[in-house]
Amino acid sequence: MARIVHYVNQFFGGVGGEDRAGIGPVSQAGPVGTGRGLARLLEGDHRIVGTVICGDNYMAQGGDAAVDEVVELISGFGPDVVVAGPAFGSGRYGLACGAVCRAVIDRLGIPAVTGLHTDSPGADEYRAWVPILTTAETAAGMGVALENLARLATKLARGEELGSAYQEGILTRGLRRNTFEDLRGSTRAIEMLLSKMRGQPFRTEWPLPRYEPAEASDPVARGTPFRLALVTEAGIVPAGNPDRLPSGWATDWMTYTIHDRQGFAEGEFESVHGGIDTSFANLDPDRQVPLDAARSMEQEGRLSLHPELLSTTGNMGTLRDMTRIGTEMGRALIADGVQAAIVGST
């Protein structure tokens, strides 16, 4: 028999709605709320031995400390598997489910699974670490979600390895495994193309990532001086890279003072980008970040240049980290009154 612990928020735990979203974590023996439906669907003699309930606001505002409290209560039941949610398209609840599952996997060393809609913030945040069952956007899909969560929980309880994302109905996790197929790749590709041309269903073996559309901002009024910032993902840093900006997989960004510079002289700044030939950029860093041209325009009274260069390395950066870095840069520039930015790319 496998011992399963269920994590839910205040609403699905039957405690209350938004008026109780601030409650701290509590635990109860056995299944509670939606867990009763999940318990009926578990196969074999696996059972839910305990439920941990916590308010959405408490989790959202409590950060790691709140997750620690929840994991401690979960650990007290001695679980073999943890199930969180399903949270569907919920923001706070989905993030909490992902955070709890990741902490359980990392700290307790036991499997955990949750169910989220593909557009839930928790889906993008935790898909690389947590098996996330894809669900409907709302609780109208509760029945199907619980059936699938019960199936996955049962499989994990048996110690079975999960199959591909397509087989299990979970979000892709960025993991690749070698498999054997009866037909060679070119034959499979032609069959998919023919199915597409005939209007027949087919499934690609290489699904394309989904990106949020980037909306263009309003143009700067012509003839009006504006505040401009220089930003780059080319890894332009002072010679010697004193802050040790990584040449790839960067998770942070740097600022460098440029208010006293007319341009980037060879030997004073360099590119540490690990995905391009940096020789031309190192000969003249203004090729990557046009400080010389921007300074000339400033002297003509056409703009006011922000005194710092914002720099990171885009080489092999994850979409999650690059999105966060871009957001942090944008907020910092807006706070400084910047109206436009030139982002020197590779």
N, C-alpha and C positions, 0 to 999 in steps of 0.2 A: 504494500500500500504506500502510495506517495502522499506526502503532506503538502498541501497547497495553501498558500496565503494570498488573499485578495486585497488589493488596494483600490479604494474608491474615494471620491470627493464627498462633500457634505450632502449634495443633492441625491446622488445615487446610493448613498449610504443611509438615506431616510432620515437624516438629521434636520434638514431644512433647506431653504433656498439661499438667495443672496444675503438675507439677514443673518445667516449663520456661516457665511464664507470666511469669517475670521477665526473660526474655532481651531485650536491646536489638535495634533494627532491623538486619537484614542483608538483602543483596540477592543474587539469583542470576539469571543469564541464562536467558531462556526461561520457559516455564510450569512451575510446581511444584504438587504436590498437586492440589487441586480445579481449579487452573488448566489442567491437562491436559484435563479434560473441557470446560472453557470454550473452550479453543483449538480443539478438534475441531468446535465448533458455530459458530464465527465464519464469516461469509459472505465470499466473495471471497478476496482475498489478504491480508486483514488478519491480523496475527499478534501474539501476546504476545511482546514482546522482553525482558521482564524481570519479576521478581517481588520484592516487598519483603515480608519477614516480620517481625513483631514480636510479642512476648508481650503478652497481655491485661493483666497486672498492670503491666508497664512502661508501657503507654499510659495506663492508668487513673491511675497515680501520677505519671507524668511531665508531665502537662498539656501546655501549649503547646510546651514544649521538646522533648518526645517527638514531637509532631506535626511540629515543624520538622525533626527528624532524618529522619523518614520521608519528608517531602516532598523533602528534599535528595537522598535516594537515588532517589526516583522521577524527579526532574528529571534525574539523571545518565543516564537511558536515552533522553532526548529524546522523550517520548511525545506522541502526538496525542490519546489518550483514556486515562483511568484507570478501572479497575473495582475496586471494593472488595467483598470478601465473595463470596457472600451470608453474612450473619450470623444470619438467621432471627430468633428471639426473644431472642437473647443480649443481656445487658446491657452488659458491658464491651466485647465485640467490636463490638456494634452502634454504641455511642457512638464507638468508635475509627474505624469505617468512615465514619460521618457526619463526624467531625472531619477526617479525611484528605481526603475528597472536597471538603468546603467549602474547605479550605486550598488544594487543587489548583486549584479554580475561581477563588478569589480571588487567589491569588499567582502561579500559573503561567498563568492565563488559558486553560486548556484544559478541555474537558468531562470530567465524571466522573459515575459512576453507581454505586449500591450496591443491595443487596436486603435488606429487613428485613421482619419481621412487623409488622403495624399496632400491636401493643401493645409493641413494643420501645422502650426508653427513647430510643434513637437516632432513632426515627421522629419522635417529637414534637419532639425537640431540633433536628433538621436538615431537616425536610421543607420549610421555607420557602426553603432555599438549594440543596438537593441533590435531583436526581431520584432518588426512592427506589422501586424496584420492590417491590410487595407480594409477600411469600412466605409459605409455610407457617410454622408456629411452630417446627418442628424440621427437622433435616437430612433427614428422610424425604422432604421436598419438594425435594431437591437437584436432581434431573433437570430438573424444570419450571423451577426458579429459574435454572439455568444456561442453559437454552434462551432464556428471556426476557431474561436479562442479555446474552447474545450478540446477540440481536436489537437491543436498545437500543444496545449498544456499536457494532454495525455501522452503525446509523443515525446515531449521533453521529460516527463516523469518516468517513461520507460528507458530513458537514456539513449534514445534514437537520435541520430544526426538529422537535422533538417535538410530537405532537398533544396532545389533551386527556388529563387523567389517566385518564379512562375508556377512551379509545382505546389508551393505552400500557400500562395496568395499573400505573400508579404512584400514589403518594399525592398528594392534592391539595396544591397549594403556595400557595393563597391568591391565585392570579393569575386575572384575568378577561379574557376576550377576546370581542369581538363576532363573532358568526357569523350566517350566513343559514340559515334553515330553510324548508322547503316549506310547513309549516303554522303558522298564527299561534299565539301562546302560549295563548289561551283554548281553542282546539281541542285542543292537545296536553294541556292540563290535564284536560279532560273525558275524553279517551281514557285517560289514566292512571287517573282515578277509576273509569271503567267497568271497566278491567282489574282494578283492585283489588277492586271489588265482585263480579266474576266469579271471583275467585281465580286470575286469570291473572298471569303475571310482568309486571313493569313496572319501569322505572328512573326514579327521580326526577331532575329537573334541578337540584334544590337539596338535596343531602344535609345532614342536620342534624349538627352537631358532637357528638362523644361526650365526655361529662364523667365523671370519676371520681366515684362516689357519696361524699358527705360524711357520715360517721357522727357522730351526736350524742354528745358526751361525757357522762359521768355527771353528774347534777345535784349542785349544792353542797348539803351537808346543811343542812336548815332549822334556823334558830336559832343556827348556828355562824358566827362572824365569818370572813370569807374575804378574800383579796387580789384586788382587782379592777383591771383595766386598761381604759383608754379608747383605742380604736383607730378610725380613720376612713379611708375612701377618698374623702371629700368635699373633700380638699385644704385642710383647716383649718390655717392657718399664721399666724405673727405678722404684723401689719400691715406691708405693703410687701414681704412675701415675701423676706426677706433671704437665704434659702438657695436661692432661684430654683427652687422646686419647679415642674415644668412643669404647665400647665393641662390637658394631655392627653399620652398616650403616655409616661407616667412609667415610668422604669426603676429608680427608687430610692425610698426612704422616709426620713422625717425623724423625729426625736424632739424634743419641746419640753417644758421643765420646767413643771410645773403644781402642784408641791407647795405653793406659797404662794398659790394662787388659790382663791377661793370659787366662781368662775364665769368665763365669758368675756365681758368688757365690750366693748360696741360701740366700734370704732376701735382696739382693741388686737389683736384677731385677726380674720381674714377667710378666706373661701373663695376659692381660685383655680381651682376646678373649671370647666372650659371647656364642660361639657355641660349645665349647668342655669342657671336664673335664680338668682343668688347673693344677690340683694338682701335677702331675708328672713333668710338665714343670716348675712349681714354685719351686719344690725341686731341680731341676737341669736345668736351662734355656738353658744350652748347648745342651739339647736334641732337642730343637727347632732351635737354632742358634749355629752351631758348632764352636764357637769361640776358644775353647780349642784345637780342632784338627787343625784348620787353623793356630793358633799361633805356634803350634808345627812344622807344615810344613814350616812356615816362618823361624823359627829358623834353619831349615835344609837347608835354602837357596833355597827352591823350589818355593817360591812366595813372593810377597810383599802385605801386607794386607792394604786395605783402612782403614783410621783411624775412620770411622764412620759407625754405624749400621743404615740402613734405615728400618723403621718399620711402618706398618699400620695394620689395622684389616680387614680381608676379610669377616668376618661374615655378611651376608645379604647385602653385598655391591652390588650396581647396576653395571651392565656391563659397563655402561657409566662412572661412577666414577672410577671403577677399571682400565679401559683402560686409562683414563687420568692420574691416579696416576702412573701406570706403565710406561707411556710415560715420565712423569716428572722425575721419578727416573732414567730411562734409559738415558735421556739427561744429567742429573746431573753427573752420573757416567762416561759417555763417556767424558764429559768435564774435568773430573778429571783423565783421562787416564786409567780408569779401563778396563781390557780386558775380565774379566769373573766375574760371580756372582753366589753365592749359595743362592737360595731362599728357606728359611725354611718354609715349609707349615704345615697346620694342618691336 
